């Protein structure tokens, strides 16, 4: 099934590419806001021009989109690093990732993504993995590679490292939390270079960004989004790997885990997932069996297309509607659909007001179509 390539369409102009990057990097513009703006105005160039107007309608005067010098500098920095810019909805962007509601608008890539006939399995686990865990990760990754699967992981120490090293010859993708030119941990620099030669490094972060703790959950959603299934090999109860598994569930991906000894804290997260219904995995054949039969190519191509985004109401809304909407929003996330039903007004009006308030810094957006008052 076409897990990575978008249908062939005309590449965007240089102006459109620059505007799309600028729109994505502007303050408080996330994936949902980006898509709604482009759906309303037809292209990122016009959407970028209208950002200050939307912020003013939300109550913020003097909103400024990202400085274009900074955008040009990012493009130059990426080119110097030998990276390619992938844009959501444009040729080359991974279609499996593009089906997500919070898919990154921008990806930087070094290397080359596998062909459209390759399915991917994410394999993640503990950094402080045991010798047995590392051996199991190697065995699983090699087995999946031999069966034709691409592996996806996070280039971290421990399980991630074993997965990438074991599948250099069969296909692997490393998703990074920092910039495309910032290898973390540094001890994996040689491995990252080998991945570039035979696989791909991917990140949504701008070049030069040093990874911080807050960046890793965003990276984890990309690992899950690229994969048909996410497999955990040694994961503690509170770990980034467990976050990846939860994100995979939210995205409708299969979640699998290797069981471990009950007294080993590194296996507690895996054992818990299995108790909750995750597929128990002993070898690569278990993964292949759980993913069989494969999704038909035409069915996946249809599923990979994100649902249409409704355009926003372009005209200013009555002040009383803005007040009523803001009164319904608290620091606890609430679904956009619930707000629309409560207000009993056309969805474009509510969605437009929410976008204006988001740009003005009054509300924050959460995954799954939820919003909350900014605190």
N, C-alpha and C positions, 0 to 999 in steps of 0.2 A: 504494500500500500504506500502511497506517497507521503512519507512521514516528514519530509524536509523541504521539498521543492514546491514553490507556488506555481500555478498555471502561468504559462508564458504570456506576459503583457508588456506593453511598451515601457521602457525604463523612464523614470521621471527626469525632467530637465534639471540642470544644475541649480536653477533658482528654486525649484520645488524641493529638491533635496536639502538645500540650505534652510529653507523656511520650515521644513518638517523637523529638522534637528533643532532649530531655534524655538519652535513651538513646544517641542518636547522638553527642552531645557529651561523654559520660562517658569517663573515662580508659580507654584501650586497648580501646575498643569500635569495631571496624571493621565493614565491610559484612557479612562472613561471620558474625562474632559476633552482630551485630544480628539477622540473619535466623534464626540458629539459636535465639537466645533467644526471639524472637517465635513461631517454630514450636513451641517447647516449651511456652510459657506462654499462647499464644493471643492476647496483645495486649501492646503496649509498656508499659502501666501495670504489669502483674504482672511483666514482665521486669525493669523498672527496680527494683522492690522486691527482687528476688532477686539483684541484682548483688553486694552485699556477701557473701552466702552463697557464691556461686561463687568469689569471690576468696579467701575464707577456706579453702575446700576446696583451692585452689591453693597455700596457704601464706602468704597475705597477710592479716593481721588489720588492721582499721581502714580498709578500702577505703571511699571515699566517692564516690558518683556526683556528677555535676556539680551545683553549687549552683543551685537553682531560680531564685534571683534573677538569676543570670547568664543563664539561659534566657529568662526574661521580658524581660530587658534586650535580648537579641538580637532577640526578636520586635518589641519597640518600636522598636529601631534600624532594623530592616528596613522596618517600616511608615513610619517617618519618611523613609526613602529612596525610598518609593513602590514597594517590591518585594513580590513575592508569594512565599510559601513553598510549594514543591512537595515532596511526600513520596513516597518510593519505595512503589509499590503502590497509590497513591491517585490519584484523578482529576487529570488535567492533567500528570502526570509523563510525560516522553518514553518511550514504550514501547520504542523501539529501544535506548535507553540502559539501560532496566530489565532487558534480557535478559542483561546482563553479570554475571558472578559477583562483581565488585567495583564494581558500580554505586553511585554516591553515594547515601546514604540521604536526604540533605538537598540541595535545590537552592534558591537564591534567584534570582528572575527579575524583570527589568524589561522591559516591553514585552509582546509576544505571540508565541507560537510559531506557525509555519505550520500549515495545516490538515492533516488526516490523509491526504490524497491526494498529499502532496509528498514526494519522495525528497530526501535531502541528500547533498552531496559536500563533504568537507573539503578545503580548499586551504590549504597552509602552505608557508613558505619562508623564505629568508634575510632577516634584518633589514637587513643591509648589501647589499641587492639592487642589481643593475645596472639601468640604464635599460631595457635590453632585457628583463630579467626582470620588471620592474614592468609593462611594456607587455604582455608575454605573460600575466601574471596577470590583468590587466584584461580582455584579450581572451577568455581562457578563462572567467572568471567571468561576463562578459556573455553569452557563448555558452551556458553552462549555464543561466543564468537564463532566457534566451529559450526554452530547451528544457523549462522547467518545474521545474528543480532548485533547491533551496535551497542556499546556500553556508554552510559552517561554517568559522570560523577563530578566531584567538586575540587579535585586536585589537593585535597588536604592530606595530612599525614595519616598513616594507618591504612584503613580499608580502602579509601579512595586511591591512594598511591598504588596499592596492589592491583586494583581493578584496571587502572589506566595502563600500567606496565604490562599486564597480562594480555591486553588486547590492542597493542600498538599495530600489530600486523592484520587484525581483522576489523578494526574501526572503533575509535573511542572519541568522545567529546568531553572536554573539561570545561565546566562552567565556573567562572571566577567571580569573587565578590568585589575585587578592586579593578583598577584599570587594566586594559589589555596588555600593557607594558609593565605591569607590576605583579611579578610572580610571588605568590604567597602560598606556603612558606618558601623561603629562599632555597632551602635544601632540595626543592623539586624543580629547580631551574633547568637541569639537564633533561628531566622528564618532560617538562613543558616544551622544550625545544624539539624533543622527539615527537611529541603529539602534533606540533605544528607541521612537521615533515610528513606525518602519516594520518593525521586526524584533524581536529579543530579545537581551538580555544575560543570561548564565547564569553562576553560580558555585556551588561547594559550600562556599566559605569563608564564615565569619560576617561580617556587616557590620563595616566598620572595619578589617579585617585588611589590613595592608600586604603586598604580594607579596614573597616572598623566593625565592631560587633553588630551594629544595626544593619549592615549591608548583607549579612549572611542569610537571614530569612528571605530576602528578595532573591538572592541567588538560588536558594532552595526551591522556590516556586518554578524557576526556569528548568532546573533539573527534572522536576516532576512533569512540567509541561511538555518537555521534549520526548518523554518516555511513554510507552504503552503501559508499563508497569514499573513500580518502584520496589526494590528488594533490599531489605535491611539485614546486614551481617554484623552482629554485636552493636547494640545501642542501649544506652542507659535510659532510665525512666525520664530524666530531664536532659534532652540532648537535641542537637540540631537535626540529627537523623530522624528523630520522632516528629519534629516539626515538618520535615520533608514528607513523611508518611501522611500526616494530617492534611497537608496541602494536596497531595496526590488524591486522597479520598475526596476532597472538595472539588477537584478537577475531574472526577469520574474515572481516574486511573485505577488499575489493579494495585493492591498492596500485598506484598509477600514478605516473609521473614524466615530466617534460619533460627531454629530453637537453640537454646543454650542451657547450661547448667543452672538450676534454680538458685544456687548460692553465689553465682557470678553476677555482680552488679552490672557488668557490661552486657549481659544478656536479658536484663529485666525488661527493657523496652520491647525487645523482640518477642519475648514470651507473653507479654501483655497484649501485643497486637494479635498474636495467634489466638489468645483466649477471646479476643473481641471479634474474631472472624477472618483475620488475614490468612492467606494461603501459606501453609507450612511447606518449606522448601528444603529438600535434601540434596538436590543436584540440578543441573541445567535442564534435564528432561522434565522435572516438575514444573519449571517455569514455562517451558514450551507447551506442556500439556494444559496448563491453566490459561494460556493465551490462545489456544486452538479452539475452533478454527480461526484462521486469520480474517480480519475484516476485509470485505471485498474492496477492491481498489476504487470503484466508482462510489461506493457508500462512504468510504473514508474521505474522498475528495469533497463530497457534499458536506460531511460533518466538519471538515477543516475550515469551512467558510464561517466566519463569525456571523451571528445573526445581524440583520440590518439594524443600524442605529437610528432612532427617530430624530429628525431635526428639531432644533429648539425654536421656541417662539422668539422672533427677532425684535418684537416691539416691547417697550417698557411695560411692566406689569403695574397694576394698581398698588399703592403703598399698603393698603389694608391686607392684600393677599400676601405681600412680603412679610408683614408683621405676623399674620396668622401662621404662616409657614415656620418662621423662626421660633414662635412660641411652642410649636409642636416638637421641636428638636432639642434634645437634652444631651449631656455628655455621654449617655448610653446610646450606642448605635441603634438606629431605627431604619427599617426598610423603606426605600423610595416608594415602592408600591403601596405601602401602608399610608404614607403621606398623601399620595394621589387619591386614594379611596376616601381618606378622611376629609380632604378639602373639596372633593367633588368638582374638580376643574380639569380641563384637558391636560393630559400628561406633558405635552411640550411646554406649557406654562410653568408647571412645577419643576421640570427638569432644567428649564432655563434659569429659573430663580436659584435653584441649588447650585448651578454652575457659577452664577454671578456671586453668590455668597462664598463659594469655595475660593474663587479668585480674590475675593476681598478678605479672606482669612477668617470668616465667621464660622464656617463648618469644615469638617475634615471628612474625607471619603474613606470607607473601609471596604474590604473585599466582600463580594457577594451582593453588591447593590445596596449597601448600608451607608448611612451618613450619621454624623454626630456633631454636636456643637463643639467648636474649637475651645480648648482650655489652655 
